[in-house]
Amino acid sequence: MAGLDSAEAKPEKKKKVGLRHPRRRVGIRIDMTPMVDIAFLLLIFFMVTTVFRAPQAMEVNRPPKDQKVQVAESNVLIMLVDKDENIFWRYGEEPLERLAKKDAGKFFREQMAANPDVTILVKLHGECRYETMVDLMDELEYAKMTRFSLVKMSEEDVEELAGIL
């Protein structure tokens, strides 16, 4: 607690008229212990009650290496992502169509509604940013699409995209 230290009383001297004497300063001592206690109690309270966000992870199931999966070509949606993060899509051997990155979620939901058996093959350019792949996987997860594959884009695909751009 706060305390007040004062000088001991000394016998009074006769005051001289007209001259000012400096007042004696009173020493003040503040006990900081309660404030430190409160600070540590608050610190401990917030450390104990804070809820940390659980890490978000997507489970990826890979088929066994020996198993070959047969999928009809009409059910395979091919998505190509070039190094500039332009997204193109097509079914089978159809011509490529451009897709804006912001419209990917809506596009995936529409494709899932039109054909529940659709399988998506995402081909990414080797110089494409990692965040683009994660964003596409997130959009696939939000659209509740469970059948998709990620592969590196082949040289033929790179040449095909170079002819379009």
Sequence and secondary structure as in RCSB ss.txt:
>XXXX:A:sequence
MAGLDSAEAKPEKKKKVGLRHPRRRVGIRIDMTPMVDIAFLLLIFFMVTTVFRAPQAMEVNRPPKDQKVQVAESN
VLIMLVDKDENIFWRYGEEPLERLAKKDAGKFFREQMAANPDVTILVKLHGECRYETMVDLMDELEYAKMTRFSL
VKMSEEDVEELAGIL
>XXXX:A:secstr
  EEE           TT        EEE   HHHHHHHHHHHHHHHHH               TT      GGG
EEEEEE TT  EEEEETTS  EEE GGGHHHHHHHHHHH TT EEEEEE TTS HHHHHHHHHHHHHTT   EEE
EE  HHHHHHHHHH 
